[in-house]
């Protein structure tokens, strides 16, 4: 079975100095665990926060690209840049680590920087993380900071970015963008776009999740939704349980903040600490698969995938500890009566279909 995971933030740990080419005892992934897992294609993410003290966003994003290439220098690993690379790697039983970008800070409002990353082999491009940019608004800011937006939706530069990505067979990822930005992208798209790591708003009304009309729009363009297992995104009762549990560890969390001056280092250390502490209050895998099944029932099985958000979140559904447990999804689908051919689509084949669509 070909298995693809559409979103992984491992490179943040690398940038903070961790050696993930060796087996680690925390987080969700490292190179040894990915090689041991049943995942064939794991999309690694370049992410640069606009709140960073490092002013040169392009330089930082480019360095992250370099780091992914460095940790991927293994005879069993390839970084595919196009569909033919993926097909070759499948035939040669290689682990694939495509490189994608979450948030357009690295462009620094210069279209030439976009071309630079495209030439380096950009797999998909998500215009925003939680922070809006001059040319596109995020779902977080459209929800909480709409009066402060520089651009509500896409401006002309934003439309140019989307067009250039699609003209160069780079998938556009809509997981973190606002509704206005979403519909602006939908109105100008000439090729499929994806939501790499989002879940269903109707089941869990979180600003990061997709509403029914957005789900249907992704089908209309023959795209794909990678369902995200983060308990906050799949279980509307989790927030209250998590807040109560977190209070038990305030001293430890405050100690972590004092230990690390860098906010990214704080975030990663807290994530690793909470990963085990929150496990017992997390929803079951069945709650996550309810989101998968909702999208299947709404638009069909050809438009569903998995975007784990490994190493970008502090907890996963109960008994799902890291990438070595990834096939817990398959087990749940089997129990619900899905056929092997259907499970194969969900677990990975659907992203190959989308790549064939944009390659035409």
C-alpha positions in Angstrom: 0.0 0.0 0.0 1.3 3.5 -0.9 1.0 5.7 2.1 1.3 9.5 2.0 1.2 12.1 4.8 0.6 15.6 3.7 2.1 17.8 6.4 5.0 17.5 8.8 6.8 20.2 10.8 10.0 18.2 11.7 12.3 20.8 10.2 11.5 23.2 13.1 13.3 20.9 15.4 16.3 20.8 13.0 16.5 24.6 12.9 16.6 24.7 16.7 19.7 22.4 16.6 18.3 18.9 17.2 19.9 16.0 15.3 16.8 14.2 13.8 19.0 11.9 11.7 19.3 9.9 15.0 16.5 8.1 16.8 14.9 10.5 19.3 12.7 9.8 22.3 10.2 12.7 21.7 8.2 14.3 19.0 6.4 12.4 16.3 9.1 11.8 13.7 12.8 11.6 13.0 14.6 10.0 10.1 15.0 6.5 11.7 11.3 6.4 12.7 10.2 7.6 9.2 12.3 4.9 7.6 10.9 2.3 9.9 7.3 3.5 9.5 4.9 2.4 6.7 4.8 6.0 5.3 6.2 6.3 1.8 5.8 10.0 1.2 6.1 12.5 4.1 5.8 16.2 3.1 8.2 18.3 5.1 7.3 22.0 5.7 9.3 25.2 5.5 7.7 27.6 8.0 8.9 31.1 8.9 6.8 33.1 11.4 6.3 36.8 10.7 6.8 37.2 14.5 10.3 35.9 14.3 13.2 38.2 15.5 15.1 37.1 12.4 14.2 39.8 9.8 15.5 38.0 6.7 12.6 35.7 6.1 13.8 34.6 2.7 17.2 33.6 4.0 15.7 31.7 6.9 13.3 29.8 4.6 16.2 29.0 2.2 18.2 27.7 5.1 15.3 25.4 6.1 15.3 24.1 2.5 19.1 23.4 2.9 18.5 21.6 6.2 15.8 19.3 4.7 18.2 18.4 1.9 20.9 17.7 4.5 18.9 15.4 6.7 17.6 13.6 3.6 21.1 12.7 2.3 20.5 8.9 2.9 20.5 6.2 0.3 17.0 5.2 1.1 15.6 8.8 0.9 14.8 11.0 -2.1 13.3 14.5 -2.4 10.9 14.3 -5.3 10.2 17.4 -7.3 7.7 16.1 -9.8 5.3 13.2 -10.4 7.9 11.2 -12.4 10.3 11.4 -9.4 7.6 10.0 -7.1 6.8 7.1 -9.5 10.5 6.2 -9.8 10.9 6.3 -6.0 7.8 4.1 -5.5 9.3 1.5 -7.9 12.7 1.7 -6.0 11.0 1.5 -2.5 12.5 4.9 -1.4 11.2 7.1 1.4 10.1 10.4 -0.2 10.4 13.7 1.6 8.9 16.4 -0.7 9.4 20.0 0.5 6.5 22.5 0.8 6.0 25.9 2.3 3.5 27.1 4.9 3.2 30.8 4.9 4.5 33.2 2.3 6.8 35.2 4.6 9.8 33.8 2.8 8.8 35.5 -0.5 9.3 38.9 1.2 6.7 40.3 -1.3 9.1 39.6 -4.2 7.9 37.3 -7.0 11.5 36.4 -7.9 11.8 34.7 -4.5 8.8 32.5 -5.4 10.5 31.5 -8.6 13.6 30.7 -6.5 11.7 28.1 -4.4 9.8 26.7 -7.4 13.2 26.1 -9.0 14.3 24.3 -5.8 11.4 21.9 -6.2 8.5 23.3 -4.2 5.8 20.7 -3.8 3.0 22.8 -2.5 2.6 26.4 -1.3 0.3 27.6 1.5 0.0 31.4 1.3 -0.4 31.9 5.1 0.1 30.3 8.5 -2.0 32.0 11.2 -0.5 35.4 10.4 -1.9 37.3 7.5 0.5 39.0 5.0 0.2 42.2 3.0 -1.4 40.3 0.2 -3.5 37.5 1.7 -5.5 37.0 4.9 -5.4 34.0 7.2 -8.3 32.1 8.8 -7.0 33.2 12.3 -6.9 36.9 11.4 -10.2 36.9 9.5 -11.8 35.4 12.6 -10.1 37.5 15.3 -8.3 40.5 13.7 -10.4 41.4 10.7 -10.2 45.2 11.4 -6.4 45.1 11.2 -6.0 43.2 7.9 -3.9 44.9 5.2 -5.6 42.7 2.6 -9.0 41.0 3.1 -8.5 38.1 0.8 -6.0 38.2 -2.1 -4.8 41.5 -3.6 -3.3 41.6 -7.1 0.1 40.4 -5.9 -1.6 37.5 -4.2 -3.5 36.5 -7.3 -0.2 36.6 -9.2 1.4 34.2 -6.7 -1.4 31.7 -7.1 -1.3 31.9 -10.9 2.5 31.4 -11.0 2.2 28.4 -8.6 -0.4 26.8 -10.8 1.3 27.6 -14.0 4.4 25.8 -12.6 2.5 22.7 -11.3 3.0 23.7 -7.6 -0.1 22.8 -5.6 -1.8 25.6 -3.7 -2.6 24.7 -0.1 -5.6 26.4 1.6 -5.4 24.9 5.1 -4.5 28.1 7.0 -6.1 30.8 4.8 -9.3 32.7 5.6 -12.6 32.2 3.9 -12.3 35.3 1.8 -8.8 34.2 0.6 -10.2 30.7 0.0 -12.9 31.9 -2.3 -10.6 34.3 -4.1 -8.3 31.4 -4.8 -11.3 29.2 -5.9 -12.4 32.0 -8.3 -9.1 32.2 -10.2 -7.8 28.6 -10.0 -7.2 26.7 -13.2 -5.9 23.6 -11.5 -6.8 21.5 -8.3 -5.8 22.9 -4.9 -5.7 21.1 -1.6 -6.2 21.6 2.1 -3.2 19.7 3.4 -4.2 19.5 7.1 -7.7 20.6 8.0 -10.8 18.9 9.4 -14.6 19.4 9.3 -16.2 22.5 10.8 -19.6 20.9 11.1 -18.2 18.3 13.4 -15.9 20.6 15.3 -16.5 24.4 14.8 -12.9 25.6 14.9 -11.7 28.4 12.6 -9.0 26.1 11.1 -11.6 23.7 9.8 -13.5 23.6 6.5 -17.1 24.4 6.1 -19.3 22.3 3.8 -19.3 24.8 0.9 -15.4 24.8 1.0 -15.3 21.0 1.1 -17.6 20.9 -2.0 -15.5 23.6 -3.8 -12.3 21.4 -3.3 -14.1 18.5 -5.0 -15.2 20.9 -7.8 -11.6 21.6 -8.7 -10.6 17.9 -8.3 -8.5 18.7 -5.2 -7.9 16.9 -1.9 -8.5 17.3 1.8 -5.9 16.0 4.2 -7.8 15.5 7.4 -5.9 16.7 10.5 -6.0 14.6 13.7 -5.2 17.4 16.2 -7.7 16.9 19.1 -8.6 20.6 19.1 -9.7 20.3 15.4 -11.7 17.0 15.7 -13.3 17.0 19.2 -15.2 20.1 20.3 -15.2 18.9 23.9 -11.4 18.6 24.0 -10.6 22.3 24.7 -12.2 22.2 28.2 -10.5 18.9 29.1 -7.1 20.1 27.9 -7.4 23.4 29.9 -8.1 21.5 33.1 -5.2 19.0 32.5 -2.7 21.8 31.5 -3.3 23.5 34.9 -1.7 20.5 36.6 1.6 21.3 34.9 1.8 25.1 35.1 5.0 25.0 37.1 6.7 22.7 34.6 5.5 24.8 31.7 6.7 28.0 33.3 10.1 26.3 33.9 10.3 25.5 30.2 9.6 29.2 29.4 12.4 30.3 31.7 14.8 27.7 30.3 14.4 28.8 26.6 14.5 32.5 25.5 13.6 31.6 21.9 9.9 31.2 21.4 10.2 28.4 18.9 12.4 26.5 21.3 9.8 27.1 24.1 7.0 25.9 21.8 8.9 22.7 20.8 9.9 21.9 24.4 6.3 22.4 25.7 5.0 20.3 22.8 7.3 17.4 23.7 6.4 17.7 27.4 2.7 17.7 26.8 2.8 15.0 24.2 2.8 12.3 26.9 0.9 14.3 29.6 -2.2 14.8 27.4 -2.4 11.4 25.9 -5.0 10.0 28.3 -7.5 12.8 27.7 -7.3 12.8 23.9 -10.2 11.5 21.8 -10.0 8.1 20.2 -9.0 7.4 16.6 -12.7 6.9 15.9 -13.4 10.6 16.4 -10.7 11.4 13.8 -12.1 8.8 11.3 -15.5 10.4 11.8 -14.1 13.4 10.0 -12.7 11.3 7.2 -16.0 9.6 6.8 -17.9 12.9 6.9 -15.9 14.1 3.9 -16.3 10.8 2.1 -20.1 11.0 2.5 -20.2 14.6 1.4 -18.0 14.5 -1.7 -16.7 11.0 -2.3 -13.7 8.9 -1.4 -11.5 10.2 -4.2 -11.0 13.6 -2.4 -9.8 12.4 1.1 -6.3 12.0 2.5 -4.4 12.4 5.8 -2.4 15.5 6.9 -1.0 14.4 10.3 0.7 17.7 11.3 3.4 15.6 13.0 5.7 17.7 15.1 3.4 20.7 14.7 1.1 19.7 17.5 1.4 18.6 21.1 -1.0 15.6 21.0 -2.6 13.1 18.8 -5.7 10.8 19.3 -5.3 8.3 22.1 -2.9 5.4 21.3 -1.5 7.3 18.4 1.9 8.3 19.7 4.0 9.0 16.6 4.5 8.0 12.9 5.1 4.4 13.9 1.4 4.3 14.8 0.2 5.9 11.5 -1.6 2.8 10.3 -4.0 3.0 13.2 -6.1 4.9 10.6 -6.2 1.9 8.3 -7.2 -0.4 11.2 -10.2 1.9 12.0 -11.3 2.1 8.4 -11.1 -1.7 8.1 -13.4 -2.1 11.2 -15.9 0.2 9.5 -16.0 -2.1 6.5 -14.0 -0.1 3.9 -12.4 -2.2 1.2 -8.6 -2.3 0.7 -9.0 -0.4 -2.6 -10.9 2.4 -0.8 -8.4 2.5 2.1 -5.5 2.8 -0.3 -7.1 5.9 -1.8 -7.4 7.5 1.6 -4.0 6.5 2.9 -2.1 7.8 -0.2 -3.3 7.1 -3.7 -5.5 10.2 -3.8 -2.6 12.6 -3.7 -1.2 10.8 -6.8 -4.4 11.4 -8.6 -4.2 15.1 -7.8 -0.6 15.2 -9.0 -1.7 13.6 -12.3 -4.4 16.2 -12.6 -2.0 19.2 -12.3 0.6 17.5 -14.5 -1.8 17.4 -17.4 
